[in-house]
Amino acid sequence: MGSELKMLVSSRMMIRVAILLLNTASGFKLCPGSCLCYESSDLVDCRSRGLVQVPLSVPHGTWLMDLSGNKLTEVRTRSFMGLWTLKILLMSNSSIRTLQPQSLSSLQFLERLDLSFNRLRWLPEDFSQGLSSLQELRLDQNLLQHLDSTSLADLENLRKLDLSYNRIRTMDVRALGGLSRLRLLNLEGNRLNVLKEGLLSRQQSLEVLLLSHNNISVIQTEALAPLRSLTLLGLQANQLQHIKFKTFLMLQTTTTHLQMSSNPWTCDCDLQRVFGKIHRVRHLRVYDYGDIICSTPAQLAGSSLASLDSQLCLAETASVLVISITVTIAVLGAVVKAEKNRKTKQAVSEAEKQEHP
Ligand SMILES: *[C@@H]1O[C@H](CO)[C@@H](O)[C@H](O)[C@H]1NC(C)=O
């Protein structure tokens, strides 16, 4: 069985090599059976053809191949061997569950890869191997649960990474370590709980970070510190109850817009102060401040933090004042009483002296 499989694989390889040689040698362009090839523009359109595997014969010189809407299920090792000229590969909505090792590694000049709307649960460790020209990667709308430290490591030229609407709960803090040119990172609609220090340590060029619709309740104090170019940070619809001013003060940027509505905010003086301080930092803007709605305490649920003006801290100031006044009165009372006692005693002893000189 194993050897049959091997023979099958090697015969596939031989066919491919033969086609490749034929293409190269004769300049003859073979178009895969059910696809449309636009020779003048070197495009191969194989959209929604019911394909179950990547076609073998692809014209030499092709720079765009569209395989969207097929039933590929798995992308096999060396499926794209010989397609050195390919710059754009579209494979969205193709029921892909598995990427075999080295399935993409020959695509050294690929700039855009679209794997959105598939069924990927994980990425192979060598997923990014060879993809050093890639600038845009779409993996949104898959079933990914975790990002390890190696699968994205070689994407040194990546500018845009879309991982939205997966099931990512955890990311190795080194998962994005190789992506130093990243400008846009979309992680919306995942299951992240914590934004960890170290995760974004190489993202000095990151301009847009989208984290809405996760389960984030904690942003570690230094987590945002490396971001020097950030213009938009989306944190809507998470589980934030409180934030620390220091976390946002660490953003050494020109202008950063923050989106933080639809979180279960605990409205107290502390939160009001944090937002007050953020407002006073010139380069930070809370884009949706009017929509920061209190969740707790119960008597404030549904009120916007902005509508409470500085009431929360006023109440606190008032209670501090009441306590201070009470204490002062008590102290004064004690002093007065002590003084009275002293005088009474003095009067008594003087009277006694007069009686018995
Ligand atoms: C979401 O976060 C809360 C803590 O804020 C945690 O108790 C809960 O298990 C998390 N849910 C998921 C799906 O991770």
PDBQT file of the ligand as one rigid body, heavy atoms in Angstrom, charges set to zero:
ROOT
HETATM    1  C1  LIG A 401     -13.411  34.575  28.667  1.00  0.00    +0.000 C 
HETATM    2  O1  LIG A 401     -12.758  35.234  29.734  1.00  0.00    +0.000 OA
HETATM    3  C2  LIG A 401     -13.244  34.934  31.020  1.00  0.00    +0.000 C 
HETATM    4  C3  LIG A 401     -12.476  35.790  32.008  1.00  0.00    +0.000 C 
HETATM    5  O2  LIG A 401     -12.640  37.141  31.701  1.00  0.00    +0.000 OA
HETATM    6  C4  LIG A 401     -13.085  33.458  31.302  1.00  0.00    +0.000 C 
HETATM    7  O3  LIG A 401     -13.642  33.151  32.561  1.00  0.00    +0.000 OA
HETATM    8  C5  LIG A 401     -13.774  32.659  30.209  1.00  0.00    +0.000 C 
HETATM    9  O4  LIG A 401     -13.507  31.298  30.391  1.00  0.00    +0.000 OA
HETATM   10  C6  LIG A 401     -13.265  33.089  28.831  1.00  0.00    +0.000 C 
HETATM   11  N1  LIG A 401     -14.010  32.423  27.803  1.00  0.00    +0.000 N 
HETATM   12  C7  LIG A 401     -13.395  31.795  26.825  1.00  0.00    +0.000 C 
HETATM   13  C8  LIG A 401     -14.301  31.212  25.804  1.00  0.00    +0.000 C 
HETATM   14  O5  LIG A 401     -12.190  31.720  26.742  1.00  0.00    +0.000 OA
ENDROOT
TORSDOF 0
